[in-house]
Amino acid sequence: MILSVSLSAQAKVEWISTSQQQQWKEQKGLMTSTGSANADVELQLSQPQQTMEGFGTCFNELGWTSLSMLRDKDRESIMKELFAPGIGASFTICRMPVGANDFSRNWYSYDETDGDFDMKHFSIANDLKTLIPFIKNAQKYNSSLKLWASPWSPPTWMKYNKHYAARSVLGNVNFKSDEFGMDLTGINNGLPSDKEGKEGTDMFVQEEKYYRAYALYFARFIQAYRQQKIKIAMVMPQNEFNSAQPFPSCTWTAAGLARFISYLGPQMQALGVNVFFGTVERANEKLVDTILTDPGSSRYIKGAGFQWAGKGAIAAIHRQYPGLTLYQSEQECGNGKNDWKYCVYTWSLMKHYLKNGANAYFYWNTCLRQGGISTWGWKQNSLVSVDTINKTYTYNYEYYLMKHLSHFVKPGAKRLNTTGSFDNLLAFMNPDKSVVIVIQNDSNEEKKINIKMGDKAINPSLKPNTFNTFLVK
């Protein structure tokens, strides 16, 4: 497949820049010129890479409770900015939890009746207060918004330790980190240390009737949300299945998940819902390969999701399975400071995932109170911060960075490889043949860059320490 770009001579180029001092600044006067043989970077128009499904954020309870502290007018302004096509971030695909997660108000599942294998007591009543209003508010601005979902923990009675958490904090001194904004001092999650899960073990009860019940649990979730006019397009069976966490979590082996997927797959297939493997948070591609080579589970797997240390596995999986859809499933979440330093780190993550085959990229916390602290003691970053005293809000640096891509790169765009001496950029061609280039000048000096695309070029002079997006039509 060869992509072509038709650029009229001396066409105007849309150019937006963001610095620590000034965000989303329109720069004027840039025009296309004739392509130069001495380009610093050249877009490989004849070698299109993966197709982009989109960019998005995640719906969680603390995101909605923080937004609900604002005046109605301000909350609607934020939702329009995030989700309305062509306005702001223009998010097109988002993630949500199945039951409680680390940023829910409390720990819960949709069926805590022990032994209810037929799901007679299944209920999403909790979500009617938070997640469903959150999602419906977003749908008001983008009725085509796609959703996918994953659980952090099964119902407690389906786990060997009969608890939402997989790791104890009782007497544990290792849950304090300034780097990650974590301080669990004085927090008790009620899990005895002898009931902890361990990486490489299955905390889920490994019996057929439990597999069947949990697959039915997923089906009831899909059906209940459809009754609310919310369609879930895809599920992943477990968030971070290797990680025993002090919040809702559940360790699985890859083999255990493969067995479960052989039950989950038919239920989801009957409902027209895709199944991805994940989320993968270890730099071990063999964990994914186990699922993709298992005859019982592989037939149902349409893709895989990677986050945190899982970034170390995505390149190998993309090489081995070049046609498999891959998601960056959760943005690493910072320490609640929402500073420029972490924004720059986020850019390195975006380059890594997208240059290694990711078809979609997801931020984690849409909105949090200032400080970003969860109910279990972890401070995290968010796209928007709410000042609960003054009832005001702030778009954080990482929001603008996400917007530098999501506002311009449309679903169906192809990522483009580049050659040349400069590689601190990402490039895409949209379905309408417009070209999007997102580039960082990470130096303290102004830098002039010659960018060639076919027989045309642009020659912007980038201000120090800025992110820049160019839209060339």
C-alpha positions, -999 to +999 in steps of 0.1 A: +000+000+000+014+034-010+000+066+006+002+098-014-001+133-002-012+161-024+000+195-011-005+226-031+025+249-035+029+274-006+000+259+014-006+272+049+003+249+077-017+247+110+009+249+138+002+246+176+029+247+202+029+241+240+056+251+265+057+250+303+048+287+302+022+288+275-001+260+263-018+255+230-005+286+213-013+290+176+018+299+155+012+317+122+030+322+090+044+287+083+040+275+046+050+245+027+079+246+004+097+224-021+112+193-006+149+195+002+175+168-003+191+179+030+161+173+052+167+166+089+138+142+088+118+126+060+084+110+063+081+076+046+048+080+028+052+047+009+056+026+041+024+031+062+025+014+096-003+005+120-038+020+118-048+042+147-081+035+164-079+066+186-069+082+218-088+084+250-091+084+288-107+063+314-139+065+334-136+059+371-156+069+401-133+095+415-131+111+381-169+117+383-171+127+419-144+154+414-162+167+383-194+168+402-179+193+427-179+219+399-207+241+387-228+225+360-216+250+334-179+243+341-184+205+342-201+206+308-174+228+294-148+202+304-168+173+290-173+192+257-136+200+256-127+163+261-152+145+239-169+168+213-154+160+179-132+188+165-134+209+197-106+199+220-091+165+227-118+148+206-114+115+224-129+086+205-123+055+226-122+051+264-117+025+291-138+017+321-136-008+350-158-038+357-165-033+394-142-016+419-107-004+409-080+017+426-099+049+420-134+039+430-152+053+460-153+019+478-146-017+470-175-035+454-185-060+428-217-066+409-225-098+428-212-104+463-237-132+471-215-162+479-222-192+456-245-173+432-232-192+402-264-183+382-259-145+389-294-141+403-282-113+425-262-094+398-266-056+400-250-025+386-268-003+411-236+012+423-226+024+388-259+042+384-245+069+408-212+075+391-199+056+361-231+056+341-237+093+345-200+099+337-202+079+305-236+093+294-223+128+299-195+120+275-219+103+250-239+135+249-209+151+231-198+120+212-225+095+205-200+073+187-176+070+216-162+035+219-157+017+252-138-013+265-137-027+300-116-048+324-120-059+360-095-052+388-109-080+409-136-107+405-163-110+432-145-119+464-162-153+467-146-164+435-111-159+449-091-182+473-085-154+498-121-141+497-109-105+496-108-077+470-071-070+476-042-093+468-016-078+490-016-068+527-006-035+541-005-047+577+029-041+590+043-035+555+068-007+554+073-008+516+042+012+506+058+047+508+073+064+478+077+101+471+085+093+434+052+075+429+032+097+453+024+067+475+020+067+513-002+040+529+009+048+564-021+042+587-042+026+560-055-009+567-070-029+539-080-057+562-061-085+543-040-107+566-005-113+552-011-151+550-039-144+525-018-125+500-016-135+463+017-141+446+029-134+411+028-165+390-002-180+410-039-181+404-059-164+431-091-171+412-107-205+421-096-229+394-128-249+390-151-251+360-182-238+379-163-207+389-151-201+353-186-205+340-200-181+367-174-155+360-180-156+322-217-152+329-208-122+352-191-105+322-222-112+301-245-098+327-223-067+328-225-062+290-263-067+290-269-044+320-250-016+304-268-021+271-300-015+290-285+018+299-278+025+262-241+020+267-224-005+244-191-021+255-172-031+224-144-052+240-132-066+274-099-077+288-102-104+315-079-089+342-061-057+349-024-063+357-028-100+363+008-104+376+005-078+403-007-085+439-018-050+449-032-035+482-063-024+463-087-046+442-065-070+422-062-106+414-031-126+402-034-152+375-011-173+356-012-170+318-023-206+317-051-199+342-063-170+321-062-191+290-085-216+307-109-188+317-109-172+282-121-205+268-153-199+288-154-161+285-148-162+247-181-179+238-202-156+260-186-125+245-188-139+210-226-144+214-229-108+224-207-094+196-180-083+221-143-087+214-119-102+238-083-088+242-056-103+264-044-082+292-037-060+307+000-070+305+023-051+330+054-072+327+082-070+301+076-107+292+062-114+258+059-151+266+030-143+288+011-131+258+024-158+236+010-184+260-026-171+253-020-167+215-007-203+211-033-220+234-059-237+212-087-231+237-081-193+241-064-181+209-095-184+187-111-156+208-083-132+212-085-101+189-058-080+205-037-073+236-032-045+261+001-033+276+008-009+304+036+001+329+065-025+325+044-042+298+060-016+275+090-039+274+069-066+257+050-047+231+078-045+205+084-083+204+047-091+202+043-066+174+071-083+155+058-118+161+021-109+154+022-079+131-016-081+124-026-082+161-043-051+175-023-037+204-034-011+229-014+010+253-041+003+280-031+027+308-009+058+310+016+056+338+000+078+364+027+100+380+027+113+416-001+139+417+022+168+410+011+171+373+044+188+366+062+195+333+089+169+340+063+141+340+047+156+309+080+152+291+082+116+304+048+109+291+060+120+256+087+093+258+060+067+266+038+078+237+067+076+213+077+041+226+042+026+224+032+042+191+065+034+174+061-002+185+027-009+170+001+005+195-032+012+177-047+032+206-034+052+236-052+057+269-047+082+297-058+069+332-073+096+354-096+120+336-102+143+365-092+143+402-092+167+431-060+187+434-033+164+448-050+134+431-051+111+461-071+079+460-091+064+488-062+040+495-034+066+496-018+070+462-015+104+446-018+103+408-018+127+379-049+136+359-059+155+328-079+179+348-075+190+385-104+204+406-099+230+433-126+219+457-125+250+478-128+276+450-148+253+427-124+259+398-104+236+376-072+234+357-061+215+325-028+199+333+003+197+310-004+161+301-038+171+289-023+194+263+002+168+253-026+143+247-045+169+228-015+176+206-021+141+191-058+133+197-071+166+183-054+160+150-049+123+145-082+108+134-094+072+137-081+053+106-049+073+104-017+055+095+014+061+115+044+069+093+080+059+098+107+086+094+143+087+084+170+113+090+191+126+118+162+139+139+137+114+154+121+132+183+087+131+166+056+111+156+040+113+122+006+102+108-015+104+077-052+108+082-078+091+061-083+125+043-046+124+034-037+153+057-004+148+075+001+153+112+035+157+127+041+160+165+076+170+174+095+181+205+123+204+208+139+192+241+168+216+240+172+250+257+178+267+223+156+274+193+160+247+167+152+249+130+140+216+115+137+207+078+109+181+074+103+165+040+072+147+029+071+136-007+080+166-029+071+191-002+087+203+030+082+225+061+109+244+078+097+255+113+119+271+139+110+254+172+111+274+204+131+258+232+115+231+253+082+229+233+059+204+219+046+212+184+019+198+161+018+205+124-012+198+103-004+198+066-034+195+042 
